[in-house]
């Protein structure tokens, strides 16, 4: 049985101390989606000065705007960058560097990217913030953090920091700490699109020394068209899932609008396959998903491309110590993504740790909970994630080997954030002990097979979405977002008895085992087009004693049922949630969701239960220690 988690004080943790290790050899966001979102998320933007002109931004460091020529994806283009140099750092007194870049739709000058660079420069690190390929004033089209393109371009920045390459105006760097003539000591920090680029760069260039990617993806095929059924490894099931059209189309439009946001762009920004600012394969991927048709061979080709852009395909070449930070409020890149990356890195011996913070793309980015990291403010010293980041860089960039880098796994608990320790931690993952509930034919979640009542219930999907979880961009853009709903006749649900005694704390990904009956789907599921297979959506609600219900973090598990004639498993999105005494758990199986493409044609779905055979729900439950205990 896994050991129970330890509670940590909110900002000042006392983590498990690891033995100091001398590294003799290399170890085997901020998302912004439109001008409104950028303004809300990133705070005030400070314009860069003239290229090559250095001047004080605030006491303690100077900033120099630079143009760095690179060759990426067969094109020559220029990276737009700002170099932050702390006072007193020179060739005789070098310092390690931190590299950061923007989330999708942002640039080097957006509020959080600039604030991140300032935060590290003010702490004595050389910082370099740059606009990613296709964003801001940087050339080349958008290539979705492709390690073969974006990763190689970032590798050229490492050459610049090593003093091996010059900026367009002739500027060279001779004040970054080196571990060899061509090996600058460099870490990376950033979120979302600025998180995946770190792993892509580390796969392309082993010189990186430390990574801290926040709220980013493991597998784009899962992020764009998730299928939570019959997963065997990573995050995605074997078949294409439900197309997440709201998120995908929102980002696509922002990418195509770059010419409006930044007039007179470099001609190298031209896209392909009919897209203005995306490389041709990314454009083809979008077209295939929007078509709603997923025949085997063409779909496999575009999904193979999406997976090639994903850490899932190249983590085997990433040996840089990595601190993963993922958000609990995130329907774009959920906690399962970070868990898959964490387990893959850990299995191959790469030094890694993982934190599940409170905020993500779906809430809290603009108003983090007290004690949480606020990228726009750069409160690294007073937030748990910030302190862990500083410790990570102290160890791997400054080589202060006695530094505690913290536990292997830590997670934010919203129920403990007021006056108690907000984070709990463990040296193992997963931490939850499975607690099984059974789906009874009378719509109840029961404790034993003996409690199951035999019965059969059904629903039918409409040709339009009849359930709602979230409006994907609403939280980022501060727009109204209707409460989650399900329309009668288009869903089934199972509800537990009220929680008695101790609360039920779920930490991790619930797993359901199900069997459904659908003659309509059985007739079409072998057509050769995955879109003809049955789609359904599982989600977990917390029902209060007064009947009010909360969809936990608005998370949904789209399921492309592999075969309606057999049993299948579903890994729901991981959560950290307390079901308090008196509250009930409710599992919902819905026919559709407004954020996703739905079923092709109307299909009736029946779920049968008996004591001999019924569905199950396994919850990863953690028995928490006493509040405030810190041993």
N, C-alpha and C positions, 0 to 999 in steps of 0.2 A: 504494500500500500504506500502511495507517495506520502512524503512528509507534508504536514500542513504548512501553510505560508506563514512567514513572520511579518508583523506589522512594522512599517517604517514611518518615522515622523515625516510630515509633509514636505519640508524643504531640506532639512538637515538630516540625512540618513546616516546610519552607522552600519554599512553593509558588511557582508562576510568578507573577511580579508583573504586575499589570495597571495600565494607565495610570489615574491618578486622574481621576474624572469628577465634575463638578459637576452636581447635579440641578437643572436650571432648570424642569423640568416633570415631571409624573408619567410614569413609564415605561409606552410602549404595553404519653389512652392509658392516653395510657397506657391500654391495654386492660385492663379488669378485668371478669371475667365472673361472679363470684359472691362471696359473702362470704369463702370460703376462698381464692379466687384473689386477692382484694383484699389480704387479710392477707399472703399470701405475696409478692405483687408489690410492694406499695406501702409496706410497713413500717408503723411506728406512726402512728396517726391522732391528730392534735391537734384537739381540739374548739374550735370558734370561740366567742368570747365573746358577750355579749349584743349584740343589734343596736344599732349606733351607738356601742358602747363601745370606745374605743381604749385599747390598753395594750401595753407592750413584749412581744414574743415572744422576742426575743434582742437583744443590743446592736446598734444600727445602724439599726433601723427599728421602726415600730409597725404594728399591724394593726387595722383597723376592719371589723367585720361590717356588711354593708349589705343592704337589700332594694331592688332596682331595678325599678320597674314598666315593663313593655313590652307592646306589642300584637303578637302573632305568630299568623299563620294565622287571622286573624279572631277571636282570643280575647285578652282581657286577662289577663295573668298576671304573676308576680313572679319575677325572677332573684335567687337567693341568692348573694351574693358576699362576698369579703374583699378589702379594699384595703390594700396594703402600701406604707407611705410611709417612704422612707429618712430618717434624721436629717439635718437641714440643708436639706432640700428644702422650698421654700415658693414663694410667688408671685414673690419677687425672685430666687429661685434654683431655677428649674424643672428638671425632668429628663424625659427620654423615658419612655414606659411600655411594659411588656410584658404582654400579655393571654394568659391560659391557661385551659383548661377540661379537663374530665375525659375519660377514655376511656369506652367503653360500660359502664354499670353502676356507674361511680364517681361522685364528687362533688367539690366544691371542697376538701373536707377529707380526701380520701384521701391516702395517704402521698406519692405522686409529684406530684400536682397541687400540694399544699401545699409540697413540697420544691422544685419548680420556681419557684414564686412567691418562696420564701425565697432561693433561689439568686440570682435577679435583683435582689431588693430589697437583698441584702447587697452587690451590685455597683453600687449607686447608681441603679438603675432603679425607677421607680414600678411596682408590679406589681398586677394585679387578677386574682384567680382566682375563677371562678364555676362553679356547677353548671349543666350544659347543660339545655336544655328537657326536662322529664320525668324528671330525675335529682336525687338529693339532695332538697333542700327547694325546688327551683325548680318553678314551675307549668308548665302546658300539657303535652299528651301528647308522646310521642316521635315526632319527624318525620324522623329519619335524616339530619340535617345538610342539610335542604332549604334551598337558598339563598334561597328565597322566604319561609321561616319562620325557621329557625335563623339564617340569614345576616342577615336583617332585625333579629332580636332582638339579635344581637351588634353591629349597627350602632348601636343605641340606646346601647350601652355606650360607643361612641366619642363620642356626644353628651355622655354623662356625663363622660368624661375631658376633653372640651373645655370643660366648665363650662356647657354649654347645658341640661343636665337635672339634676334633683336626685334623690337617693335618697328613699325614703319618709319618712325622719326629717328631711328637709331638708338633708342633707349635700350640699355642692357642692365641686367640685375646681377649684382655681385654680393648681395647682403642676405641671402637665404641660406640657412644652415644646410650643409651637404653631407651625405654619407659616401660620396664618391664624386669624381669629376663631373659626371652627368646625372647625378642622383640627388636632387633637392629633397629636403625633408618636408613633405606636404601632406596635409589632411584635407578632407572635403566635408562640407556641411551644407544642407539644403533640403527642401521639401518637395514632395510630389514629383513633377518633372525634373526638378533640381535634386531629387533624391535618386531616381533611377540612373541618372547620368553618372553618379558616383560609382555604382557597380559596373556600369558599362565601361567607364574609364579604367577601373581597376582590372577588368578583364583584358583590356587592350594594353595596359602599361603597369608592370609590377612595381614601379617606383613609388606608388602611393603608400603612405604609412598608416593612415587612419581614416575611417569613413563614419559619418553619422547621417544616414539617409532617413528622412522623416516621411511618413504617410505616402508611401510609394507602392508600386506594383511588383508582383512576383511573376505573373503571367498575363500578358495583355489579352490573350484569348478568353481568359476568365473574367478580366475586368470589363471587356467590351461585350461579350456574349456568354455570361456565366451559365455553367451547368453544374449543379451540385450533386448530381446523381452518380453513384458507382465510382467515386474517386478512389484511385489506388495509390497515387502519389501526387505531390504538389498540391494544387488547389482545384483543378478542373477535372470534370468527368470526361470520358472519351469522345462524346458527341458534341457538336455545337449546341450552345444553350439558347437562352432568350436574349435577343439583341437589346442592349441597354441604350435605347435610341436617344433619350433625353440628354444624358451626359455626353454621349459621343457626338451628337449633332451640335450641341452647345460648343464643345471644344473645336470641332471642325469649323464652325462659323467664325470663331475667334481667330483661328489660324488663317482663314481666308481673308479676314478683315485687316491683316497686318499692313497692307498697302494703304488703307484709310487711316490707320493709327500712326503710321510712319511714312509720310509721302516721300517721293524721290528715293526709293530704295535701290540698292545695288542690283544691277541686272542679274547677278548670280542667284537671286532669290526666286527665279522663275520655277514653277512646279511642272508636273508632268501628268499625263493620262487625263487631261481635262481639268486638273486642279491648278489654282493660281500659285499657291505657296507651299504645297506638299510634294514630296517626291512621288514618282509614279506608283510604286508599290503600295504606299500608304493610301493613295487615292483609290487604287483598285480594291483595297481592303474595305474602305468606306462604301464603295459602290456595291460590293458583294453583300455586305451586311444590310444595306438599305434596300436591297432587292427583295429580301424576305424569302429568297430561294437558296437552298443550301445543298445542291447536288454534290456528290462525293468528291470527284476529282478537282473541280474548280475551287470548292470550299476548302478542301485540304490544302491547296496551294496557298491561298491567302491566309489561312490560319497558321500554316507553317511559317509564313513570313512574320505574322504577329508574334509568334512564339520566339522567333529569332531575335526580336527586339526586347525580349524578356529575360530577366535574370534566370528564370527557369532553364534557359537554354545554355547559359554560359557561366553559371556559378562555379563550375568545376575549375575554372581558371582564376577565381577570385580568392586570394590568400591574404588580403589586407584586413587587419583587425576592424571589425564592423559592429557598431552600436546601432541597432535597429529601433526606431521609434514609430509606432503606429497609433492611429486614433480610433477610439471606440465609437465615436459619432462619425461614421464614414461609410456611405453606401457606394462610393466610387472604388476605393481600394480598402476592403475591409480587413479585419484582424487576421483572417485566414492567410492573407497574402504574406504578411510579415512572418507568421508562424512557419509557413512553408520555406521561406528564405532562411530563417533562423535554423530550422532543422537540417536543411541541406548544408549550410555552412558548418554547423556543428559536427555533422556526420563526417565531413572531410577533414576536420581538424583545424579549421579556420577559427581564430579567436573571435568570439561573438557574444553579444548579450542583447536582450530585447526588453523594451518598455512599451506597455500599452497605456498611453496617456489618455486624457479625456477627449480632447478635440481632434476633429478631422475635417474632411471636406463638407460634412453634413451638419456641422454645428460647432460653435465655440472658437472658431478661428479669429473672429473679430472681438470676442469678449471672453477670453479664457477664464476658467474658474480660478478663484484665488489660489495662489501657489503654483499655478501652471505656467509653462513657458509662453511668453508673448513675443513672437518674432519681431513685431513692429517696435517693441520697446527694448528688446535685447536684454531681458532680465535674467541673465544666466546665473548670477550669483544668488538669486532669491527664489529660484524655481527648482523643483526636483530634477526635471529633465535637463535644465541648464547646468546644474551642478554635476550631474553625471557626464554631460558632454565635456565640461572643462576637465574633469578627472580623466576622461578617455584621452583627450589631447595632451594633458600633462604627462601621462604615461607613455604614449606612443609617439608624440612629437617632441616633447621636451626630454624624454627618456628619464623621467623621474619614476624609476621602476618600483619604488615603494608605495606609489599612489594606489589607493583603493579605487578600482573602477566599478565596484558595485556588484550586486548579485546577477546571476545569469538571467533572471526574469523578474520583472516588477510590473505591477498593474495598479492603476488608479481606481479607487473605490468612491463613487459619488456619495454613498451613504455615510462615509467616515470623514468627509472633508471639512466638517464644521467642528473645530475644537479637538479633533482626533487625528491620528496619522492617516493621511490620504492614501498613501501607497502601502501595499503589502508586497512581499517578495519571496522568492524561492530560488534555490540552486538547481531545481529541476523544472522541466516543462515536458508535457502538460502537468498541471497540478491537481486538477479536479478528479475526484473518485466517481465513477459512473453510478448514477442512481436511475434505475429503470422504471418507467411508467408504461402502462398498456392502454391501447386505444379500444375502448369498449363500444359495443354496438349502440348504446344509448347516448353516445356523445360525451362520455366521461373519460377522464384520464385516471386510471386506477392503479393500485400498488401491486397487485398480483394477478396472475392469469385466472385464479379462482374468482376474482371480482368482476371478470369480463362478462357482460351480458351479450348474448348472441343477437345480431341484428345486421341490417343492411341499409345504407343511406346513399343518396346520390345527389349530384349537381350537374348542371349543363352550362357550358360557357356561351356567352354572347359573342356576336361578331365584333363588338367593341369592348374595350376594357370596362369591367364592372367593379374593380377593386382599386384602391389607391394606397400607396405607402408613403411616397414623398414626391414633391416636385424637385427634381434633382439640383437645380441651380438656385433654388429659393433661399437656402441658408446663406450662400455666398453673396447673393445680391440683395439680401434683406427684403425679399418679396413675400407676400402672403403665401402660405402653404396650407391647404385644407388638411384637416385631421384625417388620419387613416380611416378607410371605410371598406366594407364588403357588402355587396348587394345580395339580398335574399335569393336563394336558389342557385347562386353561382359559387358557393363555397360550402365546406364542411368544417366543423370545429369540434374539439374535445377539450373539456375543462376539468381541472383537478378539484379536489376538495380544498377548503381553505388550509393554508399552512398553519400548523399548530406548534407551539413550543418555540424552538429555535428558528430563526429565519433560514431560508434556503439561499445560499450564495452560489451562483453559477459563474464559473470562470473557465472559459474555453468554448469549444464548438459543440453544441448539442448534435446528436445523431439520431435520425429516424430510420426505422426499417419498415417498409410499406409494401403493400400489394394492392393494385387497383384493377378494376375490370372496366373495359371500354371497347365494345365491339366496333364502334366507329373508328377508334384509333388502331385497332388490330387490323382492320381492312387496309389501312394506308401506310402503316409504319415500315413496311419493307419496299417502299416505292423507289428507294435510292436517293430521295431528297429528305434530309434530316428535318426539314420544316414540316413534313407530314407526320412526324411523331408527336405524341401527346406532350403538351406543356402544362405544368402546374406550378404553384408557388406556395412554399411553406413559410410560416412566420410564427413567432412566439410573442404572445401578449401577457402583460401583467394586469390582472383584473382586481381592482380595489374592492374593499368591503361594500362601498356604496354603488358598485356596478361600473364605475369609471374604468376604462381600459386604456393601456398604454402599449403601443407597439415598440418593443425595446429597440431604441436607437433607429427606429423606422427601417430595420433591416429585413430583407426578404431573401429567400433561397429559391431562385428559379431552377426548375427541374425539367430536363428533357428526358422523359421516361424511356429507358432503353428498350423495354419490351413489356407490354401490358399483360403478358401471360406469365410473368415471373416476378418474384420478389426483388426489390432493389433497395439500396441505402441512400440516404441524403445527409450530407454534412451541412448543417445550417451555419450561417456566419457566427463566428465566435463573439461572445459577449462577456461583460463583467456586470452582473446585475444581482441585486438582493431582492428576493421575493419575501416580503415582511410577513410576520404573523397576521393571519386574517386575509391575506391576499391569495389569489388563485392563479395557476398557470393555465393558459389557453393556447393550444396548438391549432392553427388555422391552415387548411388546404384550400387555396383559392384558385379559380380558373384563369385569372388574368391579373395584370398590374399595369397602371397607367404609364409607368416609366419604361416599360418593355414592349417589344413586339409580342403578339399573342399567338393563339392557336390558328391554324389554317382550317377554316370550317368549324361548324358547331359539333361538339362531341359531348356525349353523356359519360360521366365517370361515376362508378359505384365503388364503395368501400364496404367490405363485409368483415364482420368480426365474430369470432367464436372462441371458446376457451382453448380449443386445439390450435387455432391459427388466428393471430391478430397482429396488428402493427404495434410497434414499440417506439418509445422516445427515451433516449439515454441523455441525462443531464450531467455534465461534469461539475460536481458539487464540492466546494471547499469548506471545511470546518475551520472557521477563522479563530485565532487565539483571542484572548481578552484585548479589548481596545486599549491602545497605548502601550502594550507590552513591546519592549525593544530589547531583545536578548542577543 
